[in-house]
Amino acid sequence: MEDVHVRLGERDVLRGVDVELTERRVGIVGANGSGKSTLARLLNGLVVPTAGRVLVDGLDTRRDGAAVRRRAGFVFTDPDAQIVMPTVAEDVAYSVRGVPASERDRIVRDALAARGLAHHADHPAHLLSGGQKQLLALTSVLAARPRLVVADEPTTLLDLRNTRRFAAELAALPQQVVLVSHDLTLMDAMDRVLVVDDGRVVADDAPGPAVAHYRRLVDEAAPASRRGAS
Ligand SMILES: Nc1ncnc2c1ncn2[C@@H]1O[C@H](COP(=O)(O)OP(=O)(O)OP(=O)(O)O)[C@@H](O)[C@H]1O
């Protein structure tokens, strides 16, 4: 991201973000409305910069949006917003729809087996539990073999067990992962963490110091009367 600015409506949502993300695991934390989702969405061209450039694998997201989206898979917070087909297997098949049918069936079978969803293949996707739906969303994204996986608060709807399971799935991926989350425990597994505040990256460090920076920001923003109590 080269000096990226994003203006949405009347608001400067991102103001001069300049980062090169080369680590395998990159976390993004920050307050509600600070610009994290916008930053994540820049990475697959769902949002394009108002000024500056975003390059993914050397491709400009403004010019080569479709090619960028093939490289960068996006996992949304709410899997219901992402699951588009009636059954579990059909949903995974949809994300590899360009592949010949015989190969597609094999990809779908392998992908479902890898996430423990094989016996749900013909089940209606909407009947899965929240955790299973999130795994299905990840499975469908991964079936398209993206080089980069961007996940925007993917564990918000999950209980502790499924959060752990999903985090383990993300951790095991060979791809580069960019993870936006309010769950600071997930940041321990990152190689690098960006702290976003009011549209800027205000810290960019290893997880320990970055999360400490974020905690200080929150403490400083709290009214003095509450600070002692926290
Ligand atoms: N399409 C839009 N038009 C106008 N403003 C927008 C639009 N999308 C986002 N915003 C604003 O941009 C700011 C940043 O939003 P963003 O979703 O990136 O924040 P976030 O850090 O991911 O927040 P959260 O943690 O609450 O998900 C917010 O103030 C939001 O209201």
The ligand as a Tripos MOL2 file, in Angstrom:
@<TRIPOS>MOLECULE
LIG
   31    33     1     0     0
SMALL
NO_CHARGES

@<TRIPOS>ATOM
      1 N1        -19.4860    3.0720    2.4440 N.pl3     1 LIG1
      2 C1        -19.2020    3.9120    3.4190 C.ar      1 LIG1
      3 N2        -19.6190    5.2160    3.3700 N.ar      1 LIG1
      4 C2        -19.3240    6.0910    4.3480 C.ar      1 LIG1
      5 N3        -18.5980    5.7690    5.4460 N.ar      1 LIG1
      6 C3        -18.1740    4.5030    5.5420 C.ar      1 LIG1
      7 C4        -18.4380    3.5120    4.5540 C.ar      1 LIG1
      8 N4        -17.8640    2.3510    4.9440 N.ar      1 LIG1
      9 C5        -17.2710    2.5920    6.1220 C.ar      1 LIG1
     10 N5        -17.4580    3.8880    6.4830 N.ar      1 LIG1
     11 C6        -16.9420    4.5250    7.6920 C.3       1 LIG1
     12 O1        -15.5520    4.3500    7.7090 O.3       1 LIG1
     13 C7        -15.0840    4.2050    9.0500 C.3       1 LIG1
     14 C8        -14.2000    2.9790    9.1500 C.3       1 LIG1
     15 O2        -14.9890    1.8210    8.9140 O.3       1 LIG1
     16 P1        -14.3460    0.3640    9.0000 P.3       1 LIG1
     17 O3        -15.4740   -0.5910    8.7630 O.co2     1 LIG1
     18 O4        -13.1580    0.2940    8.1190 O.co2     1 LIG1
     19 O5        -13.8810    0.3360   10.5110 O.3       1 LIG1
     20 P2        -13.4230   -0.8810   11.4200 P.3       1 LIG1
     21 O6        -12.1650   -0.4290   12.0930 O.co2     1 LIG1
     22 O7        -13.3610   -2.1360   10.6500 O.co2     1 LIG1
     23 O8        -14.5910   -0.9320   12.4740 O.3       1 LIG1
     24 P3        -15.2470   -2.1820   13.3070 P.3       1 LIG1
     25 O9        -14.2120   -2.6290   14.2820 O.co2     1 LIG1
     26 O10       -16.4060   -1.5200   13.9810 O.co2     1 LIG1
     27 O11       -15.6660   -3.2160   12.3040 O.co2     1 LIG1
     28 C9        -16.3390    4.1370    9.9270 C.3       1 LIG1
     29 O12       -16.5340    5.4050   10.5120 O.3       1 LIG1
     30 C10       -17.4470    3.8590    8.9480 C.3       1 LIG1
     31 O13       -18.6500    4.4290    9.3680 O.3       1 LIG1
@<TRIPOS>BOND
     1     1     2 1
     2     2     3 ar
     3     2     7 ar
     4     3     4 ar
     5     4     5 ar
     6     5     6 ar
     7     6     7 ar
     8     6    10 ar
     9     7     8 ar
    10     8     9 ar
    11     9    10 ar
    12    10    11 1
    13    11    12 1
    14    11    30 1
    15    12    13 1
    16    13    14 1
    17    13    28 1
    18    14    15 1
    19    15    16 1
    20    16    17 2
    21    16    18 1
    22    16    19 1
    23    19    20 1
    24    20    21 2
    25    20    22 1
    26    20    23 1
    27    23    24 1
    28    24    25 2
    29    24    26 1
    30    24    27 1
    31    28    29 1
    32    28    30 1
    33    30    31 1
@<TRIPOS>SUBSTRUCTURE
     1 LIG1         1 GROUP 0 **** ****
